[in-house]
Amino acid sequence: MDGGSYTDLVAALVALGSLVGFSGLAIYAIRRAKAARRRQIDEAATAPPAARTKRPALKPEDVDGGAAEEEPSASTEPLATAPSAEPLPTDQPVPVSASPGGAREPVSPAEPGPRQVLPGGVLHLPAPGTPVTPPFPKVPSALVEKPRGPERPMPAKKRDVAALVPGLERTRMGWVNRLGQLFAGSKQLDPALLEEIEKVLLTADIGVRTSQKLLGEIREFLDKKAIRDPTAVWGFLRRRSVEILSMDASAVDFAAAQPFVLLVIGVNGSGKTTTIGKLASKLQSQGKSVLLAAGDTFRAAATEQLEVWGAKVGAPVVRGKEGGDPSSVVFDSVKRARSERIDVVIADTAGRLHTKANLMEELQKVRRVAGKALEGAPHETWLVIDATSGQNAIAQAQVFAQAMSVTGIVLTKLDGTAKGGVILGIADQLRIPVRYIGVGERVEDLREFEAEDFVEALFGEAQAGERDVS
């Protein structure tokens, strides 16, 4: 064998020996690792259950409709920081342990059935026949509705007579002031004074019928009480005014129907559209949704005026074609309000002269069509009267009431006239309740009518030494 071959043979043997040596070391290391793993497994099998970290109880938002949610993950925070859970009454608490694979199994056998695991590592098994419910946590007291106590009566409506005084200034400085001067300047009643009282009442636009009625009652009052003190008669007139203006009619309940349909009628220029806008604003401020029906399809710019109010108060407006049928506008408005569940529909109508029979018939048609769109509609029909029209307003109210079954009066523009006494004639002759009065241009100047407040603001302070003899 030459030298080169011998060198190659030695190199090959060295390489083979190295390979065998490394393989043996690898096998030895593998065997040692397996032996260590077996010892670890044996120690885990014989060791007592390891203490488990306590977990926080379920939060209210982790429970959905009574169904058990996924088990919350373990927390390293102390139990004191977690919300306390209300313990669930159980019959068979059984301790549990964790296997090397992480499975949770009871140490002792138990009867088959639903199992509930609560925080703390306890498996609760209900007794046979016991209904099983998930472990709900204690609900925070802030989320529990407390029993309500007896309802307190609503506070009495706050009187605001002073706010009425400026709006009634002209009327008060007119016939009311003249009456006051008559009573204050006389020491006793005589026929001449009664004649002066009659003149004042007749020129106060109260109306002949109501004026004669008041004069007759004054004479009867004087004969019955044998009183000759003018201040006592002054007090009698104030009291009778309250009685005339007071009605037994209950307040309007806008929640009585859904939608509640209010029909507003009156002659041109009486202030219907402005009254509708102000009323819509008041209802919106009370949380009611309002829809406006532009039923005045004949007056130029009437629809545009109502749309301005609708945009101002946030109320939708249903309009029709100019010169179109107002009944169709009201019908569409009621149908839309029903589909959109709007609370109140306020329907404007074209101004109608009370002397025109054919125009009044059109208003009657609007009323009938509203009833077809919703049974019982319109629920209220209000007549808007301009106080500056004086005694003519009484004639208007009589004709409208006969044709349309008017349920309420709105008297506007009281701040611009000395003829506010017309309200006494309307209330006395028609016995229709006055719902609102207008004493200014602002929304808040459309005020709910209160007879006592109105008379107090109208007559002002009692005359010196006034006697109120019943």
C-alpha positions as CSV (number, residue, x, y, z in Angstrom):
1,M,0.0,0.0,0.0
2,D,1.6,3.3,-1.0
3,G,1.7,6.3,1.3
4,G,-1.2,8.2,-0.3
5,S,-3.7,5.3,0.1
6,Y,-2.7,4.8,3.7
7,T,-3.3,8.5,4.5
8,D,-6.8,8.4,2.9
9,L,-7.7,5.3,4.9
10,V,-6.7,7.0,8.2
11,A,-8.7,10.1,7.3
12,A,-11.8,7.9,6.6
13,L,-11.5,6.0,9.9
14,V,-11.1,9.2,11.8
15,A,-14.3,10.7,10.2
16,L,-16.2,7.5,10.9
17,G,-15.2,7.5,14.5
18,S,-16.2,11.1,14.9
19,L,-19.6,10.4,13.4
20,V,-20.2,7.4,15.8
21,G,-19.1,9.5,18.8
22,F,-21.5,12.3,18.0
23,S,-24.4,10.0,17.4
24,G,-23.8,8.3,20.7
25,L,-23.8,11.6,22.5
26,A,-27.0,12.6,20.8
27,I,-28.7,9.4,21.8
28,Y,-27.5,9.8,25.4
29,A,-28.9,13.4,25.5
30,I,-32.3,12.3,24.2
31,R,-32.6,9.5,26.7
32,R,-31.7,11.9,29.6
33,A,-34.4,14.4,28.4
34,K,-37.0,11.7,28.2
35,A,-36.1,10.5,31.7
36,A,-36.4,14.0,33.1
37,R,-39.8,14.4,31.4
38,R,-41.1,11.2,32.9
39,R,-40.0,12.3,36.4
40,Q,-41.7,15.7,35.9
41,I,-45.0,14.0,34.8
42,D,-44.8,11.6,37.8
43,E,-44.2,14.4,40.2
44,A,-47.1,16.4,38.8
45,A,-49.4,13.3,39.1
46,T,-48.5,12.7,42.8
47,A,-48.3,16.4,43.9
48,P,-51.4,18.1,45.6
49,P,-53.5,20.5,43.5
50,A,-51.8,23.8,43.0
51,A,-53.5,26.9,44.4
52,R,-55.4,28.6,41.7
53,T,-55.4,32.3,41.3
54,K,-58.9,33.7,42.2
55,R,-60.6,35.4,39.3
56,P,-63.0,38.4,39.4
57,A,-66.7,37.8,39.2
58,L,-68.7,38.4,36.1
59,K,-69.7,42.0,35.4
60,P,-73.4,42.9,34.6
61,E,-72.4,43.7,31.0
62,D,-70.9,40.1,30.7
63,V,-74.3,38.6,31.1
64,D,-76.7,38.7,28.2
65,G,-80.3,37.7,28.6
66,G,-79.5,35.1,31.2
67,A,-77.2,33.0,29.0
68,A,-73.8,32.0,30.5
69,E,-70.9,33.8,28.8
70,E,-67.4,32.5,28.2
71,E,-65.4,32.0,31.4
72,P,-63.3,35.1,32.1
73,S,-59.6,34.7,32.0
74,A,-57.5,34.4,35.2
75,S,-56.4,37.7,36.7
76,T,-53.4,38.4,38.9
77,E,-55.2,41.2,40.7
78,P,-56.2,40.6,44.3
79,L,-59.8,39.6,44.9
80,A,-60.5,42.8,46.8
81,T,-60.2,44.8,43.6
82,A,-62.9,42.7,41.8
83,P,-66.6,43.3,42.3
84,S,-68.2,40.9,44.7
85,A,-70.5,38.2,43.3
86,E,-73.7,37.2,45.0
87,P,-73.3,33.5,46.1
88,L,-75.6,31.1,44.4
89,P,-77.4,28.6,46.7
90,T,-76.2,25.1,46.0
91,D,-76.5,21.7,47.4
92,Q,-73.4,19.7,46.4
93,P,-70.1,21.7,46.4
94,V,-67.3,19.6,45.0
95,P,-63.6,20.7,44.7
96,V,-62.0,20.6,41.3
97,S,-58.4,20.3,40.1
98,A,-56.6,21.1,37.0
99,S,-55.0,18.3,34.9
100,P,-51.7,18.7,33.1
101,G,-53.7,19.4,29.9
102,G,-55.7,22.2,31.6
103,A,-59.0,20.3,31.8
104,R,-61.2,20.9,34.8
105,E,-62.6,17.7,36.2
106,P,-64.2,16.8,39.6
107,V,-62.0,14.7,42.0
108,S,-64.9,12.6,43.1
109,P,-67.6,11.1,40.8
110,A,-70.9,12.9,40.7
111,E,-74.3,12.3,39.2
112,P,-74.5,13.3,35.5
113,G,-76.3,16.6,34.9
114,P,-75.6,20.3,34.3
115,R,-72.6,21.7,36.1
116,Q,-71.8,25.3,37.2
117,V,-68.3,26.5,38.0
118,L,-68.2,29.6,40.2
119,P,-65.2,31.8,41.0
120,G,-63.0,30.2,43.7
121,G,-62.6,26.8,42.0
122,V,-65.8,25.1,43.3
123,L,-68.0,23.0,41.1
124,H,-71.6,23.3,42.2
125,L,-73.9,20.4,41.4
126,P,-77.6,21.1,42.0
127,A,-79.8,18.5,43.7
128,P,-81.9,16.3,41.4
129,G,-85.0,18.2,40.2
130,T,-83.6,21.6,41.1
131,P,-83.9,24.1,38.2
132,V,-80.4,25.2,37.1
133,T,-79.7,28.9,36.5
134,P,-76.5,30.6,35.5
135,P,-74.5,32.3,38.2
136,F,-75.6,35.9,37.9
137,P,-73.5,38.5,39.6
138,K,-75.0,41.0,42.0
139,V,-76.5,43.8,40.0
140,P,-75.3,47.3,41.2
141,S,-77.9,49.1,43.1
142,A,-77.8,52.0,40.7
143,L,-79.2,49.7,38.0
144,V,-82.1,48.4,40.1
145,E,-85.4,50.3,39.7
146,K,-86.5,51.4,43.1
147,P,-90.2,51.2,44.0
148,R,-92.0,54.5,43.4
149,G,-93.7,56.3,46.2
150,P,-97.1,57.9,45.9
151,E,-97.3,60.4,43.1
152,R,-97.3,64.0,44.2
153,P,-100.0,66.3,42.9
154,M,-99.1,68.6,40.1
155,P,-98.2,72.1,41.3
156,A,-100.8,74.7,40.7
157,K,-100.4,76.8,37.5
158,K,-98.3,79.9,38.3
159,R,-100.3,83.1,37.8
160,D,-98.7,85.8,35.8
161,V,-101.1,88.7,35.8
162,A,-98.4,91.3,35.4
163,A,-97.5,89.8,31.9
164,L,-101.1,90.5,30.8
165,V,-101.3,94.1,31.9
166,P,-99.3,95.6,29.0
167,G,-101.3,93.8,26.4
168,L,-104.6,94.9,27.8
169,E,-103.5,98.5,28.4
170,R,-105.7,100.1,25.7
171,T,-108.8,98.3,26.8
172,R,-108.2,99.1,30.5
173,M,-107.6,102.7,29.7
174,G,-110.8,102.8,27.7
175,W,-114.2,101.7,29.0
176,V,-112.8,100.1,32.1
177,N,-111.2,103.3,33.2
178,R,-114.3,105.3,32.5
179,L,-116.3,102.9,34.6
180,G,-113.8,103.3,37.4
181,Q,-114.0,107.0,37.3
182,L,-117.8,106.9,37.5
183,F,-117.8,104.7,40.6
184,A,-114.9,106.6,42.3
185,G,-116.5,110.0,41.7
186,S,-119.9,109.2,43.1
187,K,-120.9,108.8,46.7
188,Q,-124.2,107.1,46.0
189,L,-126.0,105.5,43.1
190,D,-128.8,107.4,41.4
191,P,-130.6,107.1,38.0
192,A,-128.1,109.5,36.4
193,L,-125.2,107.3,37.3
194,L,-126.9,104.2,36.0
195,E,-127.5,105.9,32.7
196,E,-123.8,106.7,32.5
197,I,-122.9,103.1,33.3
198,E,-125.2,102.0,30.5
199,K,-123.5,104.3,28.0
200,V,-120.1,103.1,28.9
201,L,-121.1,99.4,28.5
202,L,-122.8,100.0,25.2
203,T,-119.7,101.7,23.8
204,A,-117.4,99.1,25.1
205,D,-118.2,96.7,22.3
206,I,-119.5,94.2,24.8
207,G,-122.7,94.0,22.7
208,V,-126.2,95.3,23.4
209,R,-127.5,92.0,24.7
210,T,-124.7,91.5,27.2
211,S,-124.8,95.1,28.2
212,Q,-128.5,95.0,28.9
213,K,-128.1,91.8,30.9
214,L,-125.4,93.3,33.1
215,L,-127.5,96.5,33.8
216,G,-130.5,94.3,34.7
217,E,-128.3,92.3,37.1
218,I,-127.0,95.6,38.7
219,R,-130.5,96.9,39.4
220,E,-131.5,93.5,40.8
221,F,-128.4,93.5,42.9
222,L,-129.1,97.0,44.3
223,D,-132.8,96.3,45.1
224,K,-131.9,93.0,46.8
225,K,-129.1,94.3,48.9
226,A,-130.4,97.8,49.4
227,I,-126.9,99.1,48.6
228,R,-126.2,102.5,47.3
229,D,-122.4,102.3,47.4
230,P,-120.8,102.6,43.9
231,T,-117.7,100.7,45.0
232,A,-119.9,97.7,45.8
233,V,-121.3,97.7,42.3
234,W,-117.7,97.9,40.9
235,G,-116.9,94.8,42.8
236,F,-120.1,93.1,41.5
237,L,-119.1,93.8,37.9
238,R,-115.7,92.3,38.4
239,R,-117.1,89.2,39.9
240,R,-119.8,88.8,37.2
241,S,-117.1,89.3,34.5
242,V,-115.2,86.3,35.9
243,E,-118.4,84.2,36.0
244,I,-119.2,85.1,32.4
245,L,-115.7,84.2,31.1
246,S,-115.4,81.1,33.2
247,M,-116.5,77.9,31.4
248,D,-116.9,74.3,32.6
249,A,-115.0,73.1,29.6
250,S,-112.0,71.0,30.5
251,A,-108.5,71.8,29.2
252,V,-107.6,70.5,25.7
253,D,-105.8,67.2,25.9
254,F,-103.6,67.0,22.8
255,A,-102.7,63.4,23.7
256,A,-106.3,62.2,23.4
257,A,-105.8,61.0,19.9
258,Q,-102.9,60.1,17.7
259,P,-102.7,62.3,15.7
260,F,-104.7,65.0,17.4
261,V,-106.3,67.1,14.6
262,L,-106.9,70.8,15.2
263,L,-108.8,72.8,12.6
264,V,-108.3,76.6,12.6
265,I,-110.8,78.8,10.9
266,G,-111.6,82.5,10.7
267,V,-111.9,85.5,8.3
268,N,-109.0,86.9,6.3
269,G,-106.7,89.0,8.4
270,S,-107.8,87.6,11.8
271,G,-104.3,86.2,12.5
272,K,-104.9,82.5,11.8
273,T,-101.5,81.6,10.3
274,T,-99.6,83.5,12.9
275,T,-101.6,81.9,15.7
276,I,-100.9,78.4,14.2
277,G,-97.2,79.2,14.1
278,K,-97.1,80.3,17.7
279,L,-99.2,77.4,18.9
280,A,-96.9,74.9,17.0
281,S,-93.9,76.5,18.8
282,K,-95.6,76.0,22.2
283,L,-96.4,72.4,21.5
284,Q,-92.9,71.7,20.2
285,S,-91.5,73.1,23.4
286,Q,-93.7,70.6,25.3
287,G,-92.1,67.7,23.5
288,K,-94.9,67.1,21.0
289,S,-94.3,66.6,17.3
290,V,-96.4,68.8,15.1
291,L,-97.3,68.8,11.4
292,L,-98.8,71.9,9.7
293,A,-101.4,71.6,6.9
294,A,-101.4,74.5,4.5
295,G,-105.1,74.4,3.7
296,D,-105.3,78.1,2.7
297,T,-104.7,77.5,-1.0
298,F,-106.4,80.8,-2.1
299,R,-104.7,83.6,-0.3
300,A,-101.5,84.8,-1.9
301,A,-98.4,83.8,0.0
302,A,-100.4,82.0,2.7
303,T,-98.6,78.7,2.2
304,E,-95.2,80.5,2.2
305,Q,-96.0,82.2,5.4
306,L,-96.9,78.9,7.0
307,E,-93.7,77.3,5.7
308,V,-91.6,80.1,7.3
309,W,-93.2,79.2,10.7
310,G,-92.7,75.5,10.0
311,A,-89.0,76.1,9.4
312,K,-88.7,78.3,12.5
313,V,-90.2,75.7,14.9
314,G,-89.0,72.6,13.1
315,A,-92.4,71.3,12.0
316,P,-93.0,69.8,8.5
317,V,-95.6,71.5,6.3
318,V,-97.9,69.7,3.8
319,R,-98.9,72.0,0.9
320,G,-101.0,71.6,-2.2
321,K,-101.2,73.4,-5.5
322,E,-102.1,77.1,-5.5
323,G,-105.9,77.4,-5.9
324,G,-106.3,73.7,-5.3
325,D,-108.7,71.8,-3.1
326,P,-107.9,72.5,0.6
327,S,-109.7,69.3,1.6
328,S,-107.1,67.2,-0.2
329,V,-104.3,69.0,1.7
330,V,-105.9,68.2,5.0
331,F,-106.5,64.6,4.0
332,D,-102.9,64.1,3.0
333,S,-101.7,65.8,6.1
334,V,-103.7,63.5,8.4
335,K,-102.6,60.4,6.5
336,R,-98.9,61.4,6.7
337,A,-99.2,62.1,10.4
338,R,-100.7,58.7,11.0
339,S,-97.9,56.9,9.1
340,E,-95.2,58.9,10.8
341,R,-96.8,58.8,14.2
342,I,-96.9,62.6,14.6
343,D,-98.7,63.9,17.7
344,V,-100.6,66.9,16.4
345,V,-101.9,68.2,13.1
346,I,-102.8,71.9,12.9
347,A,-104.7,72.7,9.7
348,D,-104.9,76.2,8.3
349,T,-107.9,77.1,6.2
350,A,-108.7,79.9,3.7
351,G,-110.3,83.0,5.2
352,R,-114.0,82.8,4.8
353,L,-116.4,85.7,5.0
354,H,-119.1,84.7,7.3
355,T,-121.7,86.3,5.0
356,K,-120.8,83.9,2.1
357,A,-122.8,80.7,2.3
358,N,-120.9,78.9,-0.5
359,L,-117.5,79.6,1.2
360,M,-118.9,78.2,4.5
361,E,-119.9,75.1,2.7
362,E,-116.3,74.6,1.6
363,L,-115.2,74.7,5.2
364,Q,-117.8,72.0,6.0
365,K,-116.3,69.9,3.3
366,V,-112.8,70.2,4.9
367,R,-114.3,69.0,8.2
368,R,-116.0,66.0,6.5
369,V,-112.8,65.0,4.7
370,A,-110.7,65.2,7.9
371,G,-113.2,62.7,9.4
372,K,-112.6,60.3,6.5
373,A,-108.9,60.5,7.0
374,L,-109.2,59.8,10.7
375,E,-112.4,58.9,12.6
376,G,-113.3,61.6,15.1
377,A,-111.2,64.3,13.3
378,P,-111.1,67.2,13.7
379,H,-110.9,66.8,17.5
380,E,-111.0,70.6,18.0
381,T,-112.2,73.5,15.8
382,W,-110.9,76.9,16.9
383,L,-112.2,80.2,15.6
384,V,-109.7,83.0,15.4
385,I,-111.2,86.4,16.0
386,D,-109.6,89.8,15.6
387,A,-110.4,91.8,18.7
388,T,-110.1,95.1,16.8
389,S,-113.3,94.2,14.8
390,G,-115.4,95.0,17.9
391,Q,-119.0,94.0,17.8
392,N,-118.7,92.6,14.3
393,A,-116.6,89.8,15.9
394,I,-119.8,88.6,17.7
395,A,-121.7,88.3,14.4
396,Q,-118.8,86.4,12.9
397,A,-118.6,84.0,15.8
398,Q,-122.3,83.3,15.7
399,V,-122.3,82.3,12.0
400,F,-119.1,80.2,12.2
401,A,-120.4,78.4,15.3
402,Q,-123.6,77.5,13.5
403,A,-121.8,76.1,10.5
404,M,-118.7,74.5,12.0
405,S,-119.4,73.4,15.6
406,V,-116.7,75.7,17.0
407,T,-115.1,74.3,20.2
408,G,-112.8,77.2,21.1
409,I,-112.1,80.8,20.5
410,V,-108.7,82.5,20.0
411,L,-108.9,86.3,20.4
412,T,-106.0,88.1,18.8
413,K,-104.6,91.6,18.7
414,L,-105.9,92.6,22.1
415,D,-102.8,94.7,22.6
416,G,-103.8,96.9,19.6
417,T,-107.4,97.8,20.5
418,A,-109.6,99.4,23.2
419,K,-112.4,97.0,22.2
420,G,-111.3,94.1,24.3
421,G,-114.7,94.0,26.0
422,V,-115.9,92.0,23.0
423,I,-114.7,88.9,24.8
424,L,-117.4,89.3,27.3
425,G,-120.1,89.4,24.6
426,I,-118.7,86.4,22.8
427,A,-118.4,84.3,26.0
428,D,-121.9,85.3,27.2
429,Q,-123.8,84.8,24.0
430,L,-122.1,81.8,22.5
431,R,-120.9,80.0,25.7
432,I,-117.8,78.8,23.7
433,P,-114.6,78.7,25.8
434,V,-111.8,81.1,25.0
435,R,-108.7,79.0,24.7
436,Y,-106.0,81.6,23.9
437,I,-105.6,85.3,23.7
438,G,-103.0,87.2,21.7
439,V,-101.5,90.2,23.5
440,G,-98.3,90.8,21.5
441,E,-96.1,89.8,18.6
442,R,-93.9,87.3,20.4
443,V,-94.6,83.6,20.7
444,E,-95.0,83.9,24.5
445,D,-97.6,86.6,23.9
446,L,-100.1,83.9,22.7
447,R,-101.3,83.0,26.2
448,E,-103.6,80.4,27.6
449,F,-106.8,82.1,28.7
450,E,-107.5,82.2,32.5
451,A,-110.6,84.1,33.4
452,E,-109.5,85.3,36.8
453,D,-106.1,86.5,35.6
454,F,-107.7,88.3,32.6
455,V,-110.3,90.2,34.7
456,E,-107.6,91.1,37.3
457,A,-105.3,92.5,34.6
458,L,-108.2,94.2,32.9
459,F,-109.9,95.9,35.9
460,G,-106.6,96.7,37.6
461,E,-106.4,97.4,41.3
462,A,-109.7,97.6,43.1
463,Q,-111.1,101.0,43.8
464,A,-110.4,102.5,47.1
465,G,-112.9,101.2,49.7
466,E,-114.3,98.6,47.3
467,R,-116.8,96.4,48.9
468,D,-117.5,93.0,47.5
469,V,-121.0,92.1,48.6
470,S,-122.4,88.8,47.6
